[in-house]
């Protein structure tokens, strides 16, 4: 009901849902990648673990950035984002 009154809230909710879906798909992909790489003969197990940890950190940072962009205080005032990103209006 609340999202029907506020179109910005509907968009924000949709974007958060999309971020959740992307996070789930990314984790599945990383798990498949890790399993495949560890199954190769002569694979360096330490390097595979280090690489996966690096990718997971990058994904987490991107998710945090995406969620903060869609936070109410930024999304409701697009001029704040524009002015802080591109300089004065």
C-alpha positions, -999 to +999 in steps of 0.1 A: +000+000+000+028+024+009+046+018-023+015+026-043+015+061-027+052+067-032+066+057-066+102+064-054+097+037-027+085+012-053+116+018-074+138+016-044+122-017-033+126-031-068+163-021-069+169-037-035+152-069-048+174-069-079+205-064-058+195-095-037+190-116-069+223-105-084+241-113-051+226-148-051+235-154-087+270-141-082+276-164-052+263-194-072+287-185-100+317-182-076+309-215-059+308-232-093+340-215-103+357-226-071+346-262-074+357-264-110+391-249-104+398-270-073+390-301-094+417-294-119+449-315-115+478-294-101+456-265-091+471-241-066+445-243-038+458-213-020+456-191-051+421-202-058+410-194-022+427-160-024+411-151-057+377-161-046+381-141-014+392-111-035+361-114-058+338-117-028+352-085-013+347-066-045+311-079-049+304-069-013+318-034-018+297-030-050+266-042-033+272-017-004+277+011-029+245+002-048+224+000-016+237+033-004+229+049-037+193+038-034+191+049+002+162+074+008+184+104+016+202+102-017+175+089-040+149+115-029+173+143-037+190+135-070+206+170-071+227+160-041+242+132-060+246+153-092+263+181-074+286+159-054+295+139-084+298+164-112+306+196-094+284+227-090+250+229-109 
